[in-house]
Amino acid sequence: MIAVITLIVDINMMWMPSTIWSDEKIMNMYLSSVPKQYGYDVKLTAVPGTKRKQIIIYKPKGRDALNYTDLHTDPLIRLRDMEKAGVDKALLRHPCWEEWFNLDACRKVNTLMARYIDKHPDKLMGLAIAPPWGDDESLDELDRAVKDLHLSGVECAAHYGELYLDAPELRAYFKKLNQLNVPVVVHHTPEPVGLHSLDDFTNPRRFYGRIIDQMVSVSRILYSGMLDDCPNLKLILTHMGGGLFAFTNFVKVPPLPTKEDVGRFDSQSEKIERYLSKNIYYDVTQPTQWTNAQLECAVKEVGADHMLYGASYPIRLDWFFNGVQRIRSLGISEREKNLILGENAVKLFKIRT
């Protein structure tokens, strides 16, 4: 029988600078970066019934999409909650501002994240962010963040404005990431491009919109030739790639066993299978939102060696505190549980154990 691993790694822990609530300049940097000209809105307000503050982002205006509080910033609460949840090491990522921040803001938060991690290097790692437009200064910032600040990987948005990640405008950025050969976490965005039929309903907007966006993003990556240009990329997709495990054959479209008069689909199954095997990984975001049957199906379809544990702390604390146990309760082998809970992260992020 395989022994239980001693290192459990959560690769999806939200982070903001500890000083955001006390430093007016940093708070204004966050608030002013939200692109109101594209239908977003943002407010700094109190958490109902408390003296605490929260940032609420609305997309579209008047429809809440994202909420952030001081739980994103307090290191003592974070470390206490990690111990309670049985998490040994966590990967910090930025909540959605990677789509909006300019170069100066990215430089600032990368430096602040590195300082935050330096106080608890045995417990915390982090992801860098940089504008994706491929100019020399932005690419230099990726170098600085990875090589000088020792951040463990890079985070990008599922799309930037109306451009998905396969867009030619972003290719130089991904070629740089391919050269750096560090994991890239593709974080969901508040809603997909052009799908306004979800606007009126809170749960479809806040859950299903992210799922659709991840599926669109990864489908374009697989079919665009992007991974031929960037063969070293290791892309970790949140929300299990939008539930991609349930649609892998639809994405691959295996060749027909017999000839038909009309060729309706472009079968590239061998190439897509190679990309899925070599380049695509999945973040088990919000583990208790998935049923055991769904997670077990994912293991069968994409393999435990392509799944990484993450619980979106502190979005819902029940996800975080019950997440490890949910993975432990699955009807899969101990080896597969260990891969999901830590071994895959140790390998991809080169974590010293």
C-alpha positions as CSV (number, residue, x, y, z in Angstrom):
1,M,0.0,0.0,0.0
2,I,1.3,3.5,-0.9
3,A,2.0,5.7,2.0
4,V,0.1,9.0,2.4
5,I,2.1,11.9,1.1
6,T,3.5,14.3,3.7
7,L,3.2,17.4,1.4
8,I,-0.2,18.7,0.3
9,V,0.0,21.6,-2.1
10,D,-2.9,23.9,-2.9
11,I,-2.2,25.7,-6.2
12,N,-5.2,28.1,-6.1
13,M,-4.9,30.5,-3.2
14,M,-6.0,34.1,-3.9
15,W,-3.6,36.9,-2.8
16,M,-3.6,40.7,-2.6
17,P,-1.0,42.9,-0.9
18,S,-1.3,43.1,2.9
19,T,-1.2,46.9,2.7
20,I,-4.0,47.4,0.2
21,W,-6.5,48.3,3.0
22,S,-4.2,50.8,4.6
23,D,-2.3,52.3,1.7
24,E,-4.4,54.6,-0.4
25,K,-2.1,54.5,-3.4
26,I,-2.2,50.7,-3.6
27,M,-6.0,50.7,-3.2
28,N,-6.4,53.3,-5.9
29,M,-4.1,51.3,-8.2
30,Y,-6.5,48.4,-7.9
31,L,-9.7,50.4,-8.2
32,S,-8.5,52.5,-11.2
33,S,-7.3,49.4,-13.1
34,V,-10.9,48.0,-13.5
35,P,-11.9,49.0,-17.1
36,K,-15.1,50.9,-16.6
37,Q,-15.0,51.8,-20.3
38,Y,-15.7,48.1,-21.2
39,G,-18.8,47.8,-19.0
40,Y,-17.2,47.0,-15.7
41,D,-17.8,48.8,-12.4
42,V,-16.0,48.7,-9.0
43,K,-16.9,49.7,-5.5
44,L,-15.1,49.8,-2.2
45,T,-17.7,49.1,0.5
46,A,-18.3,47.5,3.9
47,V,-19.0,43.8,4.3
48,P,-22.7,43.8,5.5
49,G,-23.0,43.6,9.3
50,T,-19.3,44.2,9.9
51,K,-16.6,46.9,10.0
52,R,-14.6,45.1,7.4
53,K,-14.2,46.4,3.8
54,Q,-14.6,44.6,0.5
55,I,-14.0,45.3,-3.2
56,I,-16.9,44.4,-5.5
57,I,-16.4,44.2,-9.2
58,Y,-19.5,44.4,-11.4
59,K,-19.7,43.0,-15.0
60,P,-22.0,44.1,-16.4
61,K,-22.5,47.2,-14.4
62,G,-25.0,46.5,-11.6
63,R,-24.3,42.7,-11.7
64,D,-21.7,41.6,-9.1
65,A,-19.1,39.3,-10.5
66,L,-16.2,39.3,-7.9
67,N,-15.8,40.1,-4.2
68,Y,-12.5,40.5,-2.3
69,T,-12.0,41.1,1.4
70,D,-9.1,41.3,3.9
71,L,-9.0,37.5,4.1
72,H,-7.1,37.8,0.8
73,T,-4.3,39.7,2.6
74,D,-3.8,38.7,6.2
75,P,-0.8,36.2,6.4
76,L,-1.5,35.0,10.0
77,I,-5.1,34.1,9.2
78,R,-3.9,32.4,5.9
79,L,-1.3,30.3,7.7
80,R,-3.7,29.4,10.5
81,D,-6.4,28.3,8.0
82,M,-3.8,26.3,6.0
83,E,-2.9,24.3,9.1
84,K,-6.6,23.7,9.9
85,A,-7.2,22.5,6.4
86,G,-4.2,20.2,6.3
87,V,-2.4,22.2,3.5
88,D,1.4,22.3,3.7
89,K,2.2,24.7,0.9
90,A,0.1,27.1,-1.2
91,L,0.6,28.8,-4.5
92,L,-0.5,32.4,-4.4
93,R,-2.2,33.9,-7.4
94,H,-3.8,37.2,-8.3
95,P,-7.6,37.5,-8.4
96,C,-8.4,38.6,-12.0
97,W,-6.3,41.9,-12.1
98,E,-3.8,40.1,-14.3
99,E,-6.1,41.0,-17.2
100,W,-6.2,44.7,-16.4
101,F,-2.9,45.8,-14.7
102,N,-0.4,47.9,-16.7
103,L,3.3,47.2,-16.5
104,D,4.0,49.5,-13.5
105,A,1.2,47.8,-11.5
106,C,2.5,44.3,-12.4
107,R,6.0,45.3,-11.3
108,K,4.7,46.6,-8.0
109,V,2.6,43.5,-7.1
110,N,5.2,41.0,-8.3
111,T,7.7,42.7,-5.9
112,L,5.1,42.8,-3.0
113,M,4.2,39.2,-3.5
114,A,7.8,38.1,-3.5
115,R,8.4,40.0,-0.2
116,Y,5.2,38.4,1.3
117,I,6.5,34.9,0.3
118,D,10.0,35.6,1.7
119,K,8.5,35.8,5.2
120,H,7.1,32.3,4.9
121,P,9.1,30.5,2.2
122,D,8.4,27.1,3.6
123,K,4.7,27.6,3.2
124,L,4.1,29.9,0.3
125,M,4.9,30.2,-3.4
126,G,3.6,32.7,-6.0
127,L,2.8,33.4,-9.6
128,A,4.0,36.4,-11.6
129,I,1.9,38.6,-13.8
130,A,2.9,40.9,-16.7
131,P,1.0,42.5,-19.6
132,P,0.7,40.0,-22.5
133,W,1.5,42.4,-25.4
134,G,5.1,41.2,-26.1
135,D,6.9,44.5,-25.7
136,D,10.5,44.3,-24.4
137,E,9.8,45.8,-21.0
138,S,6.9,43.4,-20.3
139,L,9.0,40.4,-21.3
140,D,11.8,41.7,-19.1
141,E,9.4,41.8,-16.2
142,L,8.7,38.1,-16.7
143,D,12.4,37.5,-16.6
144,R,12.8,39.6,-13.4
145,A,9.8,37.9,-11.7
146,V,11.0,34.4,-12.4
147,K,14.8,34.7,-12.2
148,D,15.3,37.5,-9.6
149,L,12.1,37.4,-7.5
150,H,12.0,33.5,-7.7
151,L,8.3,33.4,-8.3
152,S,7.3,29.8,-9.3
153,G,5.3,30.4,-12.4
154,V,3.1,32.8,-14.3
155,E,-0.6,33.6,-14.2
156,C,-2.5,34.8,-17.2
157,A,-6.2,35.5,-17.9
158,A,-8.3,33.2,-20.0
159,H,-8.7,36.1,-22.4
160,Y,-7.7,39.8,-22.6
161,G,-10.5,42.0,-23.6
162,E,-11.9,40.1,-26.7
163,L,-8.6,38.4,-27.5
164,Y,-8.2,34.7,-26.5
165,L,-4.8,33.3,-25.8
166,D,-4.2,32.1,-29.3
167,A,-4.4,35.6,-30.7
168,P,-1.3,36.7,-32.8
169,E,-1.0,39.8,-30.5
170,L,-0.1,37.5,-27.6
171,R,2.2,35.1,-29.3
172,A,5.5,36.8,-28.3
173,Y,4.4,36.7,-24.7
174,F,3.7,32.9,-24.9
175,K,7.0,32.3,-26.7
176,K,8.7,34.0,-23.8
177,L,6.9,31.8,-21.4
178,N,7.8,28.8,-23.5
179,Q,11.5,29.9,-23.2
180,L,11.2,30.4,-19.4
181,N,9.7,26.9,-19.2
182,V,7.7,27.6,-16.1
183,P,4.1,26.5,-15.4
184,V,1.4,28.9,-16.6
185,V,-1.9,29.1,-14.7
186,V,-4.8,30.2,-17.0
187,H,-7.1,31.9,-14.5
188,H,-10.8,32.3,-15.3
189,T,-12.3,35.7,-16.1
190,P,-15.6,37.1,-14.8
191,E,-17.4,36.2,-18.0
192,P,-16.7,34.9,-21.5
193,V,-16.6,37.1,-24.5
194,G,-19.9,38.0,-26.0
195,L,-22.2,35.7,-23.9
196,H,-24.6,38.3,-22.5
197,S,-27.5,35.8,-22.1
198,L,-26.1,34.9,-18.7
199,D,-26.2,38.5,-17.4
200,D,-29.5,38.3,-15.6
201,F,-28.9,35.4,-13.3
202,T,-26.3,35.3,-10.5
203,N,-25.4,31.7,-10.4
204,P,-25.1,31.1,-14.2
205,R,-23.1,34.4,-14.5
206,R,-20.7,33.6,-11.6
207,F,-20.3,29.9,-12.2
208,Y,-21.3,28.8,-15.7
209,G,-19.8,31.9,-17.4
210,R,-16.3,30.9,-16.1
211,I,-16.8,27.3,-17.2
212,I,-17.7,28.4,-20.8
213,D,-14.8,30.8,-20.8
214,Q,-12.3,28.1,-19.9
215,M,-13.7,25.7,-22.6
216,V,-13.5,28.4,-25.3
217,S,-10.0,29.4,-24.2
218,V,-8.6,25.8,-24.2
219,S,-10.3,24.9,-27.4
220,R,-8.8,27.8,-29.3
221,I,-5.3,26.9,-27.8
222,L,-5.6,23.3,-29.0
223,Y,-6.7,24.1,-32.6
224,S,-4.7,27.3,-33.3
225,G,-1.2,25.9,-33.7
226,M,-0.1,27.9,-30.6
227,L,1.4,24.8,-29.0
228,D,3.5,24.1,-32.1
229,D,5.1,27.5,-31.6
230,C,5.4,27.0,-27.8
231,P,5.9,23.2,-27.2
232,N,7.3,23.6,-23.7
233,L,4.2,25.3,-22.3
234,K,2.5,23.7,-19.3
235,L,-0.9,25.3,-19.0
236,I,-2.9,24.7,-15.8
237,L,-6.6,25.4,-16.4
238,T,-8.9,26.4,-13.6
239,H,-12.3,24.8,-13.1
240,M,-11.0,21.6,-14.6
241,G,-10.6,23.3,-17.9
242,G,-14.3,24.1,-17.8
243,G,-15.1,20.5,-17.3
244,L,-13.0,19.5,-20.4
245,F,-12.8,15.9,-19.1
246,A,-16.4,15.4,-20.1
247,F,-15.8,16.6,-23.7
248,T,-12.4,15.3,-24.7
249,N,-13.7,13.2,-27.5
250,F,-15.8,16.1,-28.8
251,V,-12.7,18.3,-28.7
252,K,-10.5,15.7,-30.5
253,V,-13.2,14.4,-32.9
254,P,-11.7,11.0,-33.6
255,P,-11.5,10.0,-37.3
256,L,-14.4,8.1,-38.7
257,P,-14.0,4.3,-39.1
258,T,-15.8,4.5,-42.5
259,K,-15.8,7.0,-45.3
260,E,-18.8,9.4,-45.5
261,D,-19.9,11.6,-48.4
262,V,-19.7,14.8,-46.4
263,G,-16.7,15.6,-44.2
264,R,-18.4,17.6,-41.4
265,F,-15.5,17.8,-38.9
266,D,-11.8,18.6,-39.0
267,S,-10.3,15.5,-37.3
268,Q,-6.9,16.3,-35.7
269,S,-7.2,13.7,-33.0
270,E,-3.6,12.6,-32.8
271,K,-2.3,16.1,-32.6
272,I,-4.9,17.2,-30.0
273,E,-4.2,14.1,-28.0
274,R,-0.5,14.9,-27.9
275,Y,-1.3,18.5,-26.7
276,L,-3.6,17.2,-24.0
277,S,-1.0,14.7,-22.8
278,K,2.0,17.0,-22.9
279,N,0.8,20.6,-22.4
280,I,-2.6,20.7,-20.6
281,Y,-3.2,20.3,-16.8
282,Y,-6.2,20.9,-14.7
283,D,-6.8,22.7,-11.4
284,V,-9.5,21.0,-9.3
285,T,-10.8,24.4,-8.4
286,Q,-13.5,24.3,-5.6
287,P,-13.2,20.5,-5.0
288,T,-16.4,20.1,-3.0
289,Q,-18.4,21.7,-5.8
290,W,-17.7,18.6,-7.9
291,T,-19.3,15.3,-6.9
292,N,-17.2,12.2,-6.3
293,A,-18.5,10.7,-9.5
294,Q,-17.5,13.7,-11.5
295,L,-14.0,13.8,-10.1
296,E,-13.6,10.1,-10.5
297,C,-14.7,10.5,-14.1
298,A,-12.1,13.2,-14.6
299,V,-9.4,10.9,-13.3
300,K,-10.5,8.2,-15.8
301,E,-10.7,10.6,-18.7
302,V,-7.6,12.8,-18.3
303,G,-5.5,11.0,-15.7
304,A,-4.7,11.9,-12.1
305,D,-1.2,12.8,-13.3
306,H,-2.8,15.9,-15.0
307,M,-4.9,17.1,-12.1
308,L,-3.7,19.5,-9.3
309,Y,-5.5,20.3,-6.1
310,G,-6.7,23.9,-5.4
311,A,-9.5,25.3,-3.3
312,S,-9.9,29.0,-4.2
313,Y,-9.1,30.3,-0.7
314,P,-10.8,32.4,0.7
315,I,-13.7,32.5,-1.8
316,R,-15.7,29.8,0.1
317,L,-14.1,28.5,3.3
318,D,-16.0,25.2,3.1
319,W,-14.3,24.5,-0.2
320,F,-11.0,25.0,1.5
321,F,-11.5,23.2,4.8
322,N,-13.2,20.2,3.3
323,G,-11.3,20.0,0.0
324,V,-8.5,17.7,1.0
325,Q,-10.9,15.2,2.6
326,R,-13.0,15.3,-0.6
327,I,-10.0,14.1,-2.6
328,R,-9.2,11.5,0.0
329,S,-12.8,10.2,-0.2
330,L,-12.6,9.4,-3.9
331,G,-12.9,5.9,-5.1
332,I,-9.5,6.0,-6.8
333,S,-6.1,4.6,-5.8
334,E,-3.9,6.1,-3.1
335,R,-1.3,6.8,-5.8
336,E,-3.8,8.8,-7.8
337,K,-4.9,10.8,-4.7
338,N,-1.3,11.6,-3.9
339,L,-0.7,12.8,-7.4
340,I,-3.6,15.2,-7.2
341,L,-3.0,16.5,-3.7
342,G,0.7,17.2,-4.1
343,E,3.0,15.1,-6.3
344,N,2.0,16.8,-9.6
345,A,2.5,20.2,-8.1
346,V,5.9,19.2,-6.6
347,K,7.0,18.1,-10.1
348,L,5.6,21.0,-12.1
349,F,6.7,23.8,-9.8
350,K,10.0,22.1,-8.8
351,I,9.2,22.2,-5.1
352,R,11.9,21.1,-2.8
353,T,10.6,18.5,-0.3
